[in-house]
Amino acid sequence: MDSDEFRKQGHALVDWIAEYWRDLETRPVTPTVRPGDIAGALPSAPPRLGEPFEHIMEDFERIIMPGMSHWNHPGWLGYFPSSSSAPAVLGDMLTTSLAAVCMSWNTSPAATELEQVVVRWMRDLLGLPTDFTGVIQDTASSSTLVAFLTARNRAGSRQADRLTAYWSEEAHASVGKAARLAGFADHRCRVIPTDDNYAMDPELLAAVVEADREQDLVPGIIVGTMGTTASTACDPLRAVGEVARKFGAWYHVDAAYGGMLAMLPEIRPLLDGVELADSMVTNPHKLLLTANNCSIYFVRDVDALTRTFSTSPDYLRAAHDGEAVNFRDWGIPLGRRFNALRLWVVLRSNGVEQLREMLRAHLKLAQELVGWVKAVPGWELMAPVPMGLVCLRHVPPELAGDEVALARHNAAILERVNATGKVFLSHAMLGERYVIRVAIGSMRTERAHVDLAWRLLSERRVNPR
Ligand SMILES: *Cc1c(COP(=O)(O)O)cnc(C)c1O
């Protein structure tokens, strides 16, 4: 594609994106395709000769778009949100245009230094300790794996098979996965029960760690969660951290979803105790309009981190190694995208106050929904709502007490609502109880969309559009 053609197609594509966003609401949120439909519509080999971009766009609209779920749709209320904003797209265009591979300071000095600056901005916005240093990883799953690998490396190989790990039964699946990948044996991993609010019980934790110490085991890592995935429960981070400190375990805080909300002073207390953490992860790609992938890993002991990950093959050594940071030593990948640029553009274009306003508006909608649910008999709120997620279910009197039947009943409601294509909700299990999750935080979601979701759930009349 030559430069003139690039200009022509690029301008047309920006128009396409603007119209896509403008008309998003007229599309079903999720597609109706069956597994294999999309692959079956595509040729089995790439073209031998290049094709005009118009043909590619035609196929994109005809074949790919019908198989897309629209995370930017205002009716997107499933999982946790991940929206992209116009600044994120523009920042991404720059990142891909530059194609910088940000492994070392000298492979793009500005990329390293901008990353250092934006993660420091984020650290201060969230009120994190000033001795935390940040690095952008691809996902929270990777960040948590980095924490486990660092904890294990710090403990040394002599202790390896006596090393234990602790997290709550409501912790994200990525935590157990990180333990497995980092070589923590299954029989050395403890899943701590939670209380009525789905938060870790720190006294139980202390008792379990104590018992392990008596067995001559070595507490390696404890994970606390701020904002669990099923219900946004928050572990008592300070009490959990005190246990970690007492027994010398690495303390990792998973705030993948909730962390960004700590830029609101009214939410920040839920992070209280993070000062005791050795590391914390939070994802701008969930609530902060950057789209995937952009996860920030904060860590206190940078030496412990780089001792775990640094490799300095001769061909990567550079004159400035002594004075500059090489992010290749801060995680698993060597080649890294210049993702800091997108986050920087998003932060500057919106400004902190506008981002706070959006986050706050969504939290307020969640509270409104809480009020609506409470007002209708037969509907139950299933967990406290400290953030933007409402867990609910319908309990017809004849099914009360029968968890299996209630799960089936609510799964059918969820399927009926999602089949309308107007909103998309997901579900979770809280212990044995099936709950419908309404996660409010997608950039375009407004009161009308939450209202629509609630009307669809509670089967009141929905005006045709
Ligand atoms: C979403 C989530 C994760 C996983 O995030 P990825 O960036 O997709 O790996 C981990 N922990 C919690 C609490 C989450 O909500």
Ligand as a Chemical Component Dictionary entry (heavy atoms), coordinates in Angstrom:
data_LIG
# 
_chem_comp.id                   LIG 
_chem_comp.type                 NON-POLYMER 
_chem_comp.pdbx_formal_charge   0 
_chem_comp.three_letter_code    LIG 
# 
loop_
_chem_comp_atom.comp_id 
_chem_comp_atom.atom_id 
_chem_comp_atom.alt_atom_id 
_chem_comp_atom.type_symbol 
_chem_comp_atom.charge 
_chem_comp_atom.model_Cartn_x 
_chem_comp_atom.model_Cartn_y 
_chem_comp_atom.model_Cartn_z 
_chem_comp_atom.pdbx_ordinal 
LIG C1 C1 C 0 -10.201 -9.483  35.259 1  
LIG C2 C2 C 0 -9.493  -9.949  36.452 2  
LIG C3 C3 C 0 -8.276  -10.637 36.343 3  
LIG C4 C4 C 0 -7.709  -11.051 35.000 4  
LIG O1 O1 O 0 -7.353  -9.963  34.226 5  
LIG P1 P1 P 0 -6.568  -10.142 32.850 6  
LIG O2 O2 O 0 -5.927  -8.814  32.647 7  
LIG O3 O3 O 0 -7.589  -10.448 31.822 8  
LIG O4 O4 O 0 -5.596  -11.247 33.019 9  
LIG C5 C5 C 0 -7.616  -10.977 37.499 10 
LIG N1 N1 N 0 -8.119  -10.656 38.705 11 
LIG C6 C6 C 0 -9.290  -10.008 38.860 12 
LIG C7 C7 C 0 -9.791  -9.696  40.236 13 
LIG C8 C8 C 0 -10.015 -9.648  37.735 14 
LIG O5 O5 O 0 -11.198 -9.017  37.879 15 
# 
loop_
_chem_comp_bond.comp_id 
_chem_comp_bond.atom_id_1 
_chem_comp_bond.atom_id_2 
_chem_comp_bond.value_order 
_chem_comp_bond.pdbx_ordinal 
LIG C1 C2 SING 1  
LIG C2 C3 SING 2  
LIG C2 C8 DOUB 3  
LIG C3 C4 SING 4  
LIG C3 C5 DOUB 5  
LIG C4 O1 SING 6  
LIG O1 P1 SING 7  
LIG P1 O2 DOUB 8  
LIG P1 O3 SING 9  
LIG P1 O4 SING 10 
LIG C5 N1 SING 11 
LIG N1 C6 DOUB 12 
LIG C6 C7 SING 13 
LIG C6 C8 SING 14 
LIG C8 O5 SING 15 
# 
